[in-house]
Amino acid sequence: EYRRQRQMCIRDRGMIALIAANKEQFRQAFLQIRPSVVMLDIMLGDEDVLPVIDFLVGEGCKCPVFFLSGSDQAVLRAVSERARANGLMIVGAFEKKGEGVTRLMQKVEKYILH
């Protein structure tokens, strides 16, 4: 599964990764650990990511946020623009296919390790 691949990629770099299958799991994990970086699939399980964006805004999230999607770039741009307009620090939006994961991990490392 794609989420497990990302998790292993993150762990291989010495970071901790938690996976949330839905928005409630995400909320609980976020409140528990207050992450340094957030990576969100714009389709969180069968749910839309927009309530998660509202949650992050309500919690005053200041960490970098990355979006991932199997959808095209237009969908990623629209979600990113909405999140930015609400004050989130969106630092990347990547497709799940091709070089998207490699580019994502390079950017995540930049924000965490530097």
C-alpha positions in Angstrom: 0.0 0.0 0.0 1.2 3.5 -0.8 0.9 4.8 2.7 3.1 2.1 4.1 5.7 2.8 1.4 5.8 6.5 2.5 6.0 5.4 6.1 8.9 3.1 5.5 10.6 5.8 3.4 10.3 8.3 6.3 11.5 5.8 8.9 14.5 4.9 6.7 15.5 8.5 7.1 15.3 8.3 10.9 12.0 10.1 11.3 8.8 9.0 12.9 5.7 8.5 10.8 2.1 7.9 11.9 -0.6 6.9 9.5 -4.2 8.0 9.9 -6.9 6.2 7.9 -9.5 8.8 8.5 -9.9 12.4 9.8 -10.6 11.2 13.4 -7.4 9.2 13.6 -5.6 12.2 12.1 -7.0 14.6 14.7 -6.1 12.2 17.6 -2.5 11.7 16.3 -2.1 15.5 15.6 -3.2 16.4 19.1 -1.0 13.7 20.7 2.3 14.4 19.0 2.0 17.9 17.5 4.1 17.0 14.4 7.0 18.9 12.9 5.6 18.2 9.4 2.1 17.1 8.2 1.6 15.1 5.0 -2.0 14.8 3.9 -3.5 12.7 1.1 -6.3 15.0 -0.2 -8.6 11.9 0.0 -8.2 10.7 3.5 -9.7 7.3 3.3 -13.1 7.9 1.8 -13.2 11.4 3.2 -12.5 14.8 1.9 -9.4 16.6 3.3 -11.3 20.0 3.7 -12.5 19.2 7.3 -8.9 18.4 8.2 -7.7 21.7 6.8 -10.4 23.4 8.9 -9.1 21.4 12.0 -5.5 22.4 11.4 -6.5 26.1 11.0 -8.5 25.8 14.2 -5.5 24.3 16.1 -3.3 27.1 14.9 -1.0 24.7 12.9 2.2 26.4 12.1 4.2 23.4 10.8 4.8 22.8 7.1 2.0 20.9 5.3 2.4 18.8 2.2 -0.4 17.5 0.1 -0.5 14.3 -1.9 -3.0 13.1 -4.4 -3.7 10.5 -7.1 -5.7 13.3 -8.8 -4.2 15.7 -11.2 -2.3 18.9 -10.4 -5.4 21.1 -10.8 -7.0 19.4 -7.8 -3.8 19.7 -5.8 -3.5 23.4 -6.6 -7.1 24.1 -5.7 -6.8 22.4 -2.3 -3.4 24.1 -1.6 -4.8 27.5 -2.5 -7.7 27.0 -0.1 -5.4 25.9 2.7 -3.0 28.8 2.1 -5.9 31.3 2.1 -6.8 30.0 5.6 -3.3 30.5 6.9 -1.7 27.1 6.6 2.0 26.8 5.5 1.6 24.7 2.4 5.1 23.9 1.1 4.4 21.3 -1.5 1.7 19.4 -3.4 2.8 16.2 -5.0 1.2 13.4 -7.1 1.5 9.9 -5.8 2.9 8.5 -9.0 6.2 8.9 -10.8 8.8 11.1 -9.1 6.2 12.6 -6.7 7.3 10.6 -3.7 11.0 11.2 -4.3 10.4 15.0 -4.6 8.2 14.9 -1.5 10.9 13.2 0.6 13.6 15.6 -0.6 11.4 18.5 0.4 10.4 17.0 3.8 14.1 16.4 4.6 14.8 20.0 3.8 12.2 21.2 6.4 13.1 18.7 9.1 16.9 18.3 8.8 18.0 21.8 7.9 
